[in-house]
Amino acid sequence: MGKPAWRQQGLTFWGWLVVIVLVGFFGVVAMRLTPLYLEYFRIAASLESLKSEPNITRKPRHEVRRLLSRRFDINDVRSIKAKDVRIRGGAGVLEVSVDYEARTHLMGNLDVVARFRRAVRIVGN
């Protein structure tokens, strides 16, 4: 019996190097983007929490901004301020929306810019 025509081999050094570089690159991207998305989720939660505020549709805009400012402080939101939030309302309906960009350094001279939008519509009783 001679040698088989095929031989099973593992990854070579260069194959492993490519795999490690790719895993490292995507790991760095994930580590840089995670804080941006976590902050977006905190902003969205702050906006959603306005729905539980009693008589929110009857409050003046400066009062809604003050409530949002407190929530942003508690949730450690740094990308935006309450003054950056758009508040529209009338006839027992309040729409609170935010549209912003967040930038973070990726590596070398590369930055990542993420654009986020969120709107909450609150209907009063």
N, CA, C and O of each residue as an XYZ file, in Angstrom:
500
protein
N       0.830     -1.175      0.000
C       0.000      0.000      0.000
C       0.873      1.237      0.000
O       1.793      1.369      0.808
N       0.573      2.139     -0.916
C       1.353      3.364     -1.018
C       0.696      4.494     -0.250
O      -0.284      4.303      0.470
N       1.255      5.657     -0.420
C       0.709      6.862      0.224
C      -0.633      7.218     -0.401
O      -0.842      7.009     -1.596
N      -1.551      7.761      0.417
C      -2.810      8.223     -0.170
C      -2.547      9.449     -1.044
O      -1.563     10.164     -0.853
N      -3.428      9.674     -1.989
C      -3.272     10.777     -2.924
C      -3.485     12.127     -2.236
O      -3.019     13.147     -2.745
N      -4.162     12.159     -1.119
C      -4.402     13.404     -0.409
C      -3.900     13.280      1.017
O      -3.864     12.192      1.591
N      -3.524     14.390      1.560
C      -3.078     14.408      2.958
C      -3.790     15.547      3.676
O      -3.852     16.673      3.182
N      -4.317     15.237      4.828
C      -4.998     16.264      5.608
C      -3.959     17.094      6.339
O      -3.061     16.557      6.987
N      -4.093     18.429      6.225
C      -3.159     19.317      6.901
C      -3.950     20.387      7.641
O      -5.090     20.691      7.287
N      -3.332     20.952      8.669
C      -3.930     22.061      9.400
C      -3.552     23.372      8.744
O      -2.963     23.394      7.664
N      -3.896     24.462      9.405
C      -3.535     25.781      8.890
C      -2.031     25.980      9.008
O      -1.403     25.515      9.960
N      -1.480     26.653      8.059
C      -0.062     26.986      8.120
C       0.118     28.207      9.012
O      -0.857     28.791      9.485
N       1.358     28.583      9.235
C       1.654     29.781     10.025
C       0.964     30.994      9.431
O       0.373     31.785     10.167
N       1.024     31.161      8.122
C       0.413     32.320      7.465
C      -1.107     32.283      7.555
O      -1.747     33.326      7.691
N      -1.672     31.114      7.480
C      -3.119     30.973      7.650
C      -3.557     31.411      9.032
O      -4.532     32.149      9.173
N      -2.838     30.957     10.062
C      -3.142     31.363     11.429
C      -2.943     32.864     11.616
O      -3.722     33.516     12.312
N      -1.911     33.404     11.001
C      -1.644     34.837     11.116
C      -2.800     35.658     10.537
O      -3.210     36.655     11.131
N      -3.317     35.248      9.400
C      -4.453     35.939      8.791
C      -5.680     35.853      9.700
O      -6.379     36.848      9.888
N      -5.942     34.694     10.255
C      -7.081     34.513     11.164
C      -6.931     35.407     12.394
O      -7.892     36.058     12.804
N      -5.745     35.444     12.979
C      -5.510     36.252     14.183
C      -5.654     37.742     13.872
O      -6.226     38.488     14.667
N      -5.141     38.178     12.725
C      -5.273     39.588     12.347
C      -6.741     39.953     12.141
O      -7.174     41.014     12.592
N      -7.510     39.107     11.476
C      -8.933     39.393     11.258
C      -9.712     39.426     12.570
O     -10.530     40.321     12.786
N      -9.464     38.471     13.429
C     -10.144     38.444     14.726
C      -9.762     39.684     15.536
O     -10.617     40.293     16.181
N      -8.489     40.055     15.505
C      -8.038     41.255     16.216
C      -8.682     42.519     15.674
O      -9.107     43.379     16.445
N      -8.758     42.640     14.352
C      -9.360     43.823     13.747
C     -10.829     43.957     14.144
O     -11.264     45.024     14.577
N     -11.580     42.886     13.998
C     -13.001     42.954     14.351
C     -13.201     43.110     15.855
O     -14.203     43.677     16.290
N     -12.269     42.619     16.640
C     -12.326     42.836     18.087
C     -12.143     44.303     18.431
O     -12.856     44.833     19.283
N     -11.186     44.974     17.771
C     -10.961     46.399     18.005
C     -12.185     47.199     17.565
O     -12.616     48.107     18.276
N     -12.745     46.873     16.408
C     -13.941     47.578     15.927
C     -15.084     47.409     16.928
O     -15.775     48.376     17.247
N     -15.284     46.202     17.418
C     -16.360     45.954     18.393
C     -16.112     46.728     19.687
O     -17.046     47.287     20.262
N     -14.871     46.764     20.143
C     -14.571     47.491     21.389
C     -14.778     48.992     21.227
O     -15.164     49.667     22.182
N     -14.529     49.521     20.037
C     -14.703     50.959     19.813
C     -16.169     51.334     19.596
O     -16.585     52.427     19.978
N     -16.955     50.448     18.991
C     -18.352     50.769     18.695
C     -19.294     50.488     19.864
O     -20.344     51.120     19.980
N     -18.931     49.558     20.718
C     -19.817     49.182     21.833
C     -20.210     50.372     22.703
O     -21.395     50.512     23.006
N     -19.274     51.247     23.127
C     -19.705     52.387     23.943
C     -20.679     53.321     23.228
O     -21.568     53.889     23.863
N     -20.520     53.486     21.909
C     -21.454     54.338     21.164
C     -22.865     53.784     21.217
O     -23.826     54.522     21.435
N     -22.982     52.480     21.014
C     -24.311     51.860     21.013
C     -24.893     51.774     22.425
O     -26.104     51.914     22.599
N     -24.060     51.550     23.422
C     -24.567     51.538     24.794
C     -25.129     52.902     25.172
O     -26.169     52.994     25.824
N     -24.436     53.963     24.760
C     -24.946     55.299     25.056
C     -26.250     55.566     24.304
O     -27.166     56.177     24.854
N     -26.339     55.113     23.058
C     -27.589     55.262     22.308
C     -28.741     54.562     23.034
O     -29.844     55.104     23.115
N     -28.493     53.377     23.554
C     -29.547     52.662     24.274
C     -29.931     53.399     25.555
O     -31.096     53.366     25.952
N     -28.972     54.064     26.213
C     -29.302     54.860     27.401
C     -30.134     56.085     27.021
O     -31.046     56.468     27.753
N     -29.820     56.696     25.881
C     -30.614     57.839     25.405
C     -32.025     57.387     25.068
O     -32.997     58.044     25.442
N     -32.142     56.263     24.361
C     -33.466     55.736     24.000
C     -34.272     55.405     25.246
O     -35.474     55.666     25.296
N     -33.622     54.831     26.252
C     -34.329     54.511     27.504
C     -34.784     55.783     28.209
O     -35.864     55.812     28.798
N     -33.972     56.831     28.155
C     -34.361     58.100     28.777
C     -35.578     58.690     28.086
O     -36.483     59.204     28.742
N     -35.599     58.615     26.764
C     -36.765     59.127     26.030
C     -38.008     58.292     26.319
O     -39.092     58.835     26.532
N     -37.846     56.984     26.324
C     -38.986     56.097     26.605
C     -39.523     56.301     28.021
O     -40.722     56.155     28.259
N     -38.643     56.638     28.956
C     -39.086     56.811     30.344
C     -39.995     58.016     30.510
O     -40.694     58.126     31.517
N     -39.996     58.924     29.537
C     -40.906     60.068     29.620
C     -42.369     59.630     29.557
O     -43.256     60.328     30.048
N     -42.612     58.464     28.947
C     -43.992     57.971     28.847
C     -44.605     57.699     30.212
O     -45.823     57.779     30.375
N     -43.776     57.379     31.186
C     -44.294     57.064     32.519
C     -44.445     58.310     33.393
O     -44.939     58.223     34.518
N     -44.032     59.443     32.892
C     -44.132     60.696     33.646
C     -45.580     61.187     33.617
O     -46.161     61.317     32.540
N     -46.167     61.459     34.780
C     -47.567     61.901     34.792
C     -47.743     63.278     34.152
O     -46.943     64.185     34.379
N     -48.773     63.417     33.372
C     -49.155     64.680     32.717
C     -48.023     65.294     31.891
O     -47.909     66.517     31.819
N     -47.210     64.485     31.285
C     -46.062     64.996     30.523
C     -46.502     65.808     29.310
O     -45.810     66.744     28.911
N     -47.637     65.465     28.724
C     -48.077     66.190     27.525
C     -48.560     67.599     27.855
O     -48.673     68.439     26.963
N     -48.842     67.860     29.114
C     -49.314     69.191     29.529
C     -48.181     70.079     30.026
O     -48.394     71.266     30.273
N     -47.000     69.536     30.174
C     -45.885     70.313     30.721
C     -45.236     71.148     29.616
O     -45.213     70.751     28.451
N     -44.711     72.312     30.005
C     -44.017     73.137     28.998
C     -42.704     72.475     28.546
O     -42.165     71.600     29.223
N     -42.224     72.908     27.417
C     -41.025     72.288     26.840
C     -39.812     72.402     27.748
O     -39.021     71.463     27.844
N     -39.655     73.538     28.413
C     -38.487     73.676     29.292
C     -38.530     72.676     30.443
O     -37.484     72.230     30.916
N     -39.716     72.324     30.891
C     -39.859     71.323     31.957
C     -39.498     69.934     31.432
O     -38.851     69.155     32.132
N     -39.912     69.623     30.208
C     -39.561     68.330     29.590
C     -38.053     68.245     29.409
O     -37.457     67.196     29.652
N     -37.430     69.338     28.985
C     -35.967     69.357     28.835
C     -35.269     69.153     30.175
O     -34.255     68.461     30.258
N     -35.820     69.761     31.218
C     -35.235     69.594     32.554
C     -35.313     68.133     32.999
O     -34.357     67.596     33.557
N     -36.452     67.499     32.749
C     -36.594     66.080     33.082
C     -35.606     65.220     32.288
O     -34.997     64.298     32.828
N     -35.460     65.534     31.008
C     -34.502     64.793     30.180
C     -33.070     65.032     30.636
O     -32.258     64.107     30.660
N     -32.765     66.261     30.994
C     -31.417     66.578     31.458
C     -31.063     65.758     32.694
O     -29.946     65.255     32.812
N     -32.003     65.628     33.599
C     -31.778     64.794     34.796
C     -31.533     63.338     34.417
O     -30.622     62.694     34.937
N     -32.357     62.830     33.506
C     -32.197     61.437     33.081
C     -30.856     61.222     32.369
O     -30.210     60.191     32.557
N     -30.444     62.187     31.559
C     -29.152     62.074     30.884
C     -28.003     62.091     31.895
O     -27.028     61.356     31.743
N     -28.123     62.928     32.921
C     -27.089     62.962     33.962
C     -27.007     61.633     34.704
O     -25.916     61.117     34.945
N     -28.155     61.085     35.062
C     -28.186     59.818     35.788
C     -27.623     58.689     34.935
O     -26.905     57.826     35.442
N     -27.945     58.690     33.638
C     -27.500     57.625     32.738
C     -26.126     57.879     32.120
O     -25.679     57.102     31.277
N     -25.453     58.954     32.527
C     -24.108     59.285     32.062
C     -24.055     59.432     30.540
O     -23.177     58.878     29.879
N     -25.004     60.185     30.003
C     -25.034     60.475     28.572
C     -24.164     61.700     28.325
O     -24.373     62.749     28.933
N     -23.184     61.562     27.428
C     -22.268     62.667     27.170
C     -22.292     63.151     25.721
O     -21.794     64.239     25.434
N     -22.850     62.380     24.817
C     -22.839     62.755     23.394
C     -23.780     63.908     23.086
O     -23.507     64.714     22.197
N     -24.872     63.990     23.807
C     -25.850     65.051     23.557
C     -26.287     65.658     24.882
O     -26.070     65.091     25.953
N     -26.896     66.805     24.780
C     -27.491     67.482     25.935
C     -28.986     67.578     25.696
O     -29.458     67.366     24.579
N     -29.724     67.897     26.738
C     -31.182     68.003     26.618
C     -31.586     69.092     25.631
O     -32.649     69.001     25.016
N     -30.755     70.120     25.470
C     -31.082     71.193     24.516
C     -31.013     70.712     23.069
O     -31.566     71.359     22.180
N     -30.339     69.579     22.819
C     -30.231     69.023     21.469
C     -31.448     68.185     21.075
O     -31.560     67.755     19.927
N     -32.339     67.956     22.002
C     -33.520     67.131     21.757
C     -34.629     68.012     21.192
O     -34.874     69.114     21.682
N     -35.287     67.515     20.163
C     -36.389     68.249     19.539
C     -37.695     67.823     20.208
O     -38.001     66.636     20.322
N     -38.450     68.824     20.642
C     -39.721     68.566     21.323
C     -40.814     69.298     20.559
O     -40.767     70.516     20.388
N     -41.802     68.529     20.102
C     -42.959     69.098     19.411
C     -44.209     68.569     20.080
O     -44.244     67.421     20.523
N     -45.211     69.380     20.152
C     -46.429     68.900     20.779
C     -47.614     69.801     20.538
O     -47.495     70.915     20.030
N     -48.747     69.284     20.918
C     -49.991     70.016     20.800
C     -51.158     69.054     20.872
O     -51.065     67.914     20.418
N     -52.248     69.513     21.440
C     -53.496     68.741     21.529
C     -53.288     67.399     22.216
O     -53.771     66.371     21.741
N     -52.570     67.406     23.332
C     -52.404     66.178     24.110
C     -51.415     65.180     23.547
O     -51.353     64.047     24.025
N     -50.636     65.565     22.540
C     -49.633     64.679     21.951
C     -48.275     65.361     22.041
O     -48.138     66.547     21.740
N     -47.287     64.602     22.454
C     -45.928     65.122     22.573
C     -44.998     64.203     21.792
O     -45.012     62.986     21.979
N     -44.193     64.793     20.919
C     -43.200     64.005     20.194
C     -41.816     64.520     20.563
O     -41.491     65.692     20.368
N     -41.024     63.621     21.093
C     -39.665     63.947     21.514
C     -38.724     63.124     20.641
O     -38.821     61.898     20.589
N     -37.809     63.815     19.954
C     -36.919     63.097     19.046
C     -35.493     63.612     19.181
O     -35.249     64.743     19.602
N     -34.573     62.748     18.813
C     -33.158     63.092     18.835
C     -32.522     62.543     17.563
O     -32.823     61.433     17.126
N     -31.646     63.338     16.988
C     -30.926     62.956     15.773
C     -29.506     63.482     15.961
O     -29.287     64.694     15.967
N     -28.545     62.578     16.112
C     -27.182     63.019     16.403
C     -26.153     62.067     15.803
O     -26.467     60.939     15.425
N     -24.930     62.549     15.729
C     -23.802     61.749     15.279
C     -22.811     61.624     16.421
O     -22.573     62.577     17.163
N     -22.241     60.451     16.553
C     -21.199     60.211     17.550
C     -19.956     59.735     16.807
O     -20.043     58.934     15.877
N     -18.820     60.230     17.222
C     -17.555     59.901     16.562
C     -16.606     59.291     17.582
O     -16.535     59.731     18.730
N     -15.881     58.273     17.143
C     -14.861     57.673     17.992
C     -13.657     57.297     17.147
O     -13.770     57.007     15.956
N     -12.519     57.310     17.786
C     -11.268     56.960     17.107
C     -11.212     55.444     16.928
O     -11.493     54.701     17.868
N     -10.856     54.985     15.745
C     -10.744     53.556     15.488
C      -9.301     53.109     15.625
O      -8.966     52.359     16.541
N      -8.450     53.560     14.727
C      -7.026     53.248     14.801
C      -6.291     54.141     13.818
O      -6.847     54.545     12.797
N      -5.063     54.440     14.125
C      -4.273     55.270     13.227
C      -4.963     56.597     12.968
O      -5.277     57.331     13.905
N      -5.198     56.903     11.714
C      -5.902     58.141     11.378
C      -7.340     57.867     10.936
O      -7.919     58.643     10.175
N      -7.911     56.767     11.414
C      -9.287     56.400     11.071
C     -10.225     56.672     12.242
O      -9.941     56.309     13.383
N     -11.323     57.303     11.942
C     -12.391     57.521     12.911
C     -13.650     56.853     12.391
O     -13.811     56.648     11.188
N     -14.537     56.519     13.314
C     -15.833     55.959     12.964
C     -16.887     56.982     13.357
O     -16.874     57.504     14.472
N     -17.797     57.265     12.437
C     -18.910     58.166     12.711
C     -20.187     57.345     12.630
O     -20.472     56.717     11.611
N     -20.948     57.358     13.714
C     -22.220     56.634     13.755
C     -23.339     57.661     13.887
O     -23.239     58.606     14.669
N     -24.392     57.467     13.124
C     -25.528     58.381     13.169
C     -26.717     57.668     13.801
O     -27.074     56.555     13.416
N     -27.319     58.336     14.781
C     -28.423     57.727     15.519
C     -29.647     58.635     15.462
O     -29.533     59.860     15.468
N     -30.820     58.007     15.405
C     -32.102     58.712     15.454
C     -33.038     57.937     16.362
O     -33.049     56.707     16.369
N     -33.819     58.680     17.125
C     -34.819     58.035     17.968
C     -35.944     59.033     18.194
O     -35.685     60.210     18.443
N     -37.167     58.586     18.112
C     -38.330     59.430     18.359
C     -39.316     58.678     19.237
O     -39.511     57.470     19.098
N     -39.929     59.422     20.139
C     -40.943     58.853     21.026
C     -42.178     59.714     20.921
O     -42.112     60.938     21.031
N     -43.309     59.062     20.708
C     -44.595     59.783     20.630
C     -45.397     59.417     21.885
O     -45.649     58.249     22.182
N     -45.782     60.473     22.600
C     -46.508     60.278     23.851
C     -47.895     60.895     23.699
O     -48.033     62.076     23.380
N     -48.901     60.090     23.929
C     -50.283     60.555     23.842
C     -50.820     60.685     25.259
O     -50.794     59.728     26.033
N     -51.311     61.888     25.594
C     -51.831     62.157     26.937
C     -53.222     61.609     27.127
O     -53.903     61.226     26.175
N     -53.630     61.580     28.390
C     -54.972     61.064     28.722
C     -55.980     62.166     28.565
O     -57.170     61.951     28.794
